[in-house]
Amino acid sequence: MSSTPPESMVGMICRIPATGLRVVTGSRGEVNRGGDVARERPEFPEFFSVHYEPLRRLGYLLSADWGEAEELAQDALVRTFAAWARINPERTAAYARQVLVNRHRSRLRHALVQARRAVRLGPDEGYVDDSSDDRLVLWAALQRLPPRQRQVLVLRFYEDLPEAEVVRLLHLPLGTASR
């Protein structure tokens, strides 16, 4: 598999405020953190290149916003990078996915707190397309679901994760994700 990142990732800069860590992707897929990260953590550039787009898609399916999806994917990868030495090499993708889901849940909690403080507005009608394409119908149905149900469906059927992994990621009781 090629370690060259998609064009949208070239020059991407991600930061972890508490550590001052800065991750920059170059045109050949290299990832730099001040020093030469490719020498320090040689597996990470390949991991980044392979997992950025799937994490970004997962972020979009959970949040319904491409900008937030990119932030979630970048944040998940930066936090995975920071924890690289502590992560079981066989579970790095699962770790990054867990970080993304947890960050999304944190954003939802933050939005709920903000919404409680704000003046209540009517529900956002959003974009409605009258196309008969099954994907649009499915997308519209997903948008109408509460966030937790949408998370379960996306992780279970789009990401094709087993029920046990979905309930573990979302901290749900076993059996909840099968309904």
C-alpha positions in Angstrom: 0.0 0.0 0.0 1.3 3.4 -0.9 2.3 5.8 1.9 1.6 8.9 -0.2 -1.2 10.9 1.4 -4.3 12.2 -0.5 -3.8 15.7 -1.8 -6.1 17.1 0.9 -3.7 15.9 3.6 -0.5 17.4 2.2 0.7 20.2 4.4 -1.8 19.4 7.1 -0.8 20.6 10.6 -2.3 19.2 13.7 -1.5 20.3 17.3 -1.9 18.8 20.8 -2.0 21.9 23.0 -1.0 20.3 26.2 2.2 18.8 24.7 3.1 21.3 22.1 3.2 18.4 19.6 2.9 19.5 16.0 2.3 17.0 13.2 2.9 18.1 9.6 2.3 15.9 6.6 4.5 16.3 3.5 4.0 15.4 -0.1 5.7 12.0 0.4 3.6 11.1 3.4 6.3 12.0 5.9 5.1 13.2 9.3 7.3 15.7 11.2 7.2 16.8 14.8 9.9 19.4 15.0 12.5 16.6 14.8 12.4 13.7 12.4 9.4 11.6 13.4 9.8 9.2 10.5 13.0 8.0 12.3 11.4 8.1 15.8 8.2 6.4 14.8 8.7 4.8 11.4 5.3 3.1 11.2 3.2 6.2 11.9 3.4 7.8 8.4 2.0 4.7 6.8 -0.7 4.4 9.5 -1.7 8.0 9.0 -1.9 7.6 5.2 -4.0 4.4 5.4 -6.4 5.5 8.2 -7.0 9.2 7.6 -9.8 8.8 5.0 -11.7 6.0 6.8 -11.6 8.0 10.0 -12.7 11.2 8.2 -15.7 9.2 6.7 -16.6 7.8 10.1 -16.4 11.4 11.5 -18.7 12.6 8.7 -21.2 9.8 9.3 -21.3 10.5 13.0 -21.4 14.3 12.7 -23.0 15.0 9.3 -20.4 17.8 8.8 -17.2 17.5 6.7 -15.4 20.2 8.6 -16.1 18.5 11.9 -15.2 15.2 10.4 -11.8 16.4 9.4 -11.2 17.9 12.8 -12.3 14.6 14.4 -10.0 12.5 12.2 -7.1 14.9 12.7 -7.6 14.9 16.4 -7.9 11.1 16.6 -4.6 10.7 14.6 -2.7 13.3 16.6 -3.8 11.7 19.9 -2.9 8.3 18.5 0.5 9.7 17.5 1.0 11.0 21.0 0.1 7.6 22.5 1.9 5.6 19.9 4.4 4.0 22.3 1.7 2.9 24.7 -0.7 1.4 22.1 -0.8 -2.3 21.3 0.4 -2.4 17.6 -2.5 -4.8 16.7 -5.1 -2.3 18.1 -3.9 1.0 16.7 -6.8 1.4 14.3 -9.3 0.5 17.0 -7.6 3.0 19.3 -7.9 5.8 16.8 -11.5 4.9 16.1 -12.2 4.9 19.9 -10.5 8.4 20.2 -12.7 9.7 17.3 -15.9 8.4 18.8 -15.0 9.7 22.3 -14.1 13.1 20.8 -17.4 13.2 18.9 -19.3 12.3 22.1 -17.4 15.1 24.0 -18.4 17.6 21.3 -22.1 16.4 21.6 -22.0 17.0 25.4 -20.4 20.4 24.9 -23.1 21.3 22.3 -25.8 20.2 24.7 -24.4 22.4 27.4 -24.3 25.3 25.0 -27.8 24.6 23.7 -29.2 24.7 27.3 -27.7 28.1 27.7 -28.9 29.4 24.4 -32.4 30.6 23.4 -34.3 27.6 22.1 -34.8 27.7 18.4 -37.0 25.4 16.3 -35.5 22.3 14.9 -33.1 22.7 11.9 -35.0 21.5 8.8 -31.7 21.0 7.0 -31.4 20.2 3.4 -34.1 18.0 1.9 -33.6 16.4 -1.5 -36.5 15.0 -3.4 -34.3 12.5 -5.3 -35.3 8.9 -5.2 -31.7 7.7 -4.9 -31.5 5.1 -2.0 -28.4 6.7 -0.6 -30.2 10.0 -0.2 -33.2 8.3 1.5 -30.8 6.5 3.8 -28.9 9.7 4.6 -32.1 11.6 5.4 -33.2 8.8 7.7 -29.8 8.8 9.5 -30.1 12.6 10.0 -33.4 12.2 11.7 -32.1 9.7 14.3 -30.9 10.8 17.7 -27.0 10.9 17.8 -26.6 7.7 19.9 -28.8 5.6 17.5 -26.9 7.1 14.5 -23.6 6.2 16.1 -24.7 2.6 16.7 -25.9 2.2 13.1 -22.8 3.8 11.5 -20.4 1.8 13.6 -22.4 -1.5 13.3 -23.3 -1.5 9.6 -21.1 1.1 7.9 -17.9 0.3 9.8 -19.1 -3.4 10.0 -17.9 -3.7 13.6 -19.2 -6.6 15.7 -21.9 -5.8 18.2 -19.4 -6.3 21.1 -17.0 -3.7 19.7 -19.9 -1.2 19.1 -21.1 -1.5 22.7 -17.5 -1.2 24.0 -16.8 1.9 21.9 -20.0 3.6 23.0 -20.0 2.3 26.6 -23.4 0.7 26.2 -24.8 -2.5 27.8 -24.4 -5.6 25.8 -27.5 -6.2 23.6 -28.2 -2.5 23.1 -26.6 -2.3 19.7 -28.5 -5.3 18.3 -31.9 -3.6 18.4 
